Amino acid sequence: MKKIQLGEFEEIVLLTVAVLDQEAYGFGIKEEIESRLERSVSVGALQSALRRMEKKGYLTSKKGEGSTERGGRPKLYFRITANGVKALNYNKNVRLDLWNSIPASITDLSYD
């Protein structure tokens, strides 16, 4: 498999899009990340990451219906692609390999 580099934030965004499935749009993604990770997310950083990953082929986007709450503007929904899943699996496997390589002398340390 070709090495796929995902930064931490990109990985979190991709995972969140996958979790939200067909309901993954900008504000919903932002709220889900903030809720799960208890950290604030900049709209600009999120939009940049979404566009960057769409260019890489990890995500696709599609406009939904306009709504009166949004002044007639449609939401932009994101879906993870097969390449996005491949990137997530690569990152997961790299991390698991590292975790599994930690010697017992380290994992047995007490941190009270």
C-alpha positions, 0 to 999 in steps of 0.5 A: 500500500502506498504510504498515506500521510494524514495529519491528526486533524485530517484524521479526526475530520475524516473519522467524523465524516465517516461517523456522521455518514449521510449527515456530515455537513460543515456545522454538524462536523464541527459540533461532533468534533467539539463534543467528542474531543472537548476542543474547539474547532475553527470554521476556517481550519475545518473548511480548509481540511475538508477542501484539501481532503476532497482534492486528495480524493478522500471525500466527495461533496454534494449540495443539499436542499436550501432551507429558510433557516439558512436564507435559502442556501443549501448545506454542503454534505460530505461523504468519505470515499474508498480512498478516504477509508484506505487512508484511515485504515493505513493510519490505524494500522501504523498506530496499532503497529507502534502501540503493539511495539511498545515494550512491556517494561513501558506499558507496565509503568505506574502513573499514579 
